[in-house]
């Protein structure tokens, strides 16, 4: 049997889907979707947003993630 690879503490960036809710006001800081939006619809796979200035409505697959950076996190994670 092989010896397991030792787990070393590392700096790890954690991504989690953010649970958007209807009525939330959000700001997307960068990228082609950048700007202020109001959440007007949420399904299991899609999110519907409205621009508060132009009132343009868009619907996209979920894409918002909460990011957390952890110091001294064991990596790689083991099941």
C-alpha positions in Angstrom: 0.0 0.0 0.0 1.3 3.4 -0.9 1.9 6.1 1.7 -0.7 8.8 1.4 0.4 12.2 0.1 0.9 14.5 3.1 -1.6 17.3 3.3 0.2 20.7 3.5 -1.4 23.9 4.6 -1.9 26.2 1.6 -3.7 29.4 0.7 -6.9 28.2 -0.9 -9.6 30.2 -2.7 -13.1 28.9 -2.1 -16.0 29.4 -4.6 -19.6 28.8 -3.6 -22.8 29.6 -5.6 -24.4 32.6 -4.0 -28.1 32.0 -3.2 -29.7 35.0 -4.9 -33.2 36.0 -3.8 -35.9 38.0 -5.6 -35.7 41.6 -4.6 -32.0 41.7 -3.9 -30.0 44.6 -5.3 -26.6 43.5 -6.6 -23.6 45.1 -8.2 -21.4 43.0 -10.5 -18.0 44.6 -10.3 -16.3 43.4 -13.5 -16.9 41.7 -16.8 -19.5 41.9 -19.5 -22.4 41.8 -16.9 -20.9 44.6 -14.8 -23.3 47.1 -13.3 -26.2 47.4 -10.9 -29.1 44.9 -11.1 -32.2 43.9 -9.2 -33.0 40.2 -8.9 -36.5 39.7 -10.3 -36.5 35.9 -10.7 -34.6 32.9 -9.6 -35.0 29.2 -10.6 -32.8 26.2 -9.9 -30.6 27.0 -12.9 -31.4 30.6 -14.0 -31.5 34.1 -12.6 -33.5 37.0 -14.1 -32.2 40.5 -13.5 -33.4 44.1 -14.3 -31.2 47.2 -14.7 -32.5 50.0 -12.4 -31.6 52.6 -15.0 -32.6 51.2 -18.4 -35.1 48.7 -17.0 -33.6 46.1 -19.4 -34.3 42.6 -18.3 -31.9 39.7 -18.8 -31.9 36.0 -17.9 -28.7 34.0 -17.5 -27.6 30.7 -16.0 -26.5 31.2 -12.4 -23.1 32.8 -12.3 -22.7 34.7 -9.0 -20.3 33.2 -6.6 -19.2 34.1 -3.1 -15.4 34.0 -2.8 -13.5 33.3 0.4 -9.8 33.1 0.8 -8.5 30.9 3.6 -5.0 30.9 5.0 -3.4 27.7 6.2 -6.2 25.5 4.6 -5.4 21.8 4.1 -5.1 21.2 0.3 -6.0 19.2 -1.6 -9.3 18.5 0.2 -9.9 14.9 1.0 -13.5 13.8 0.3 
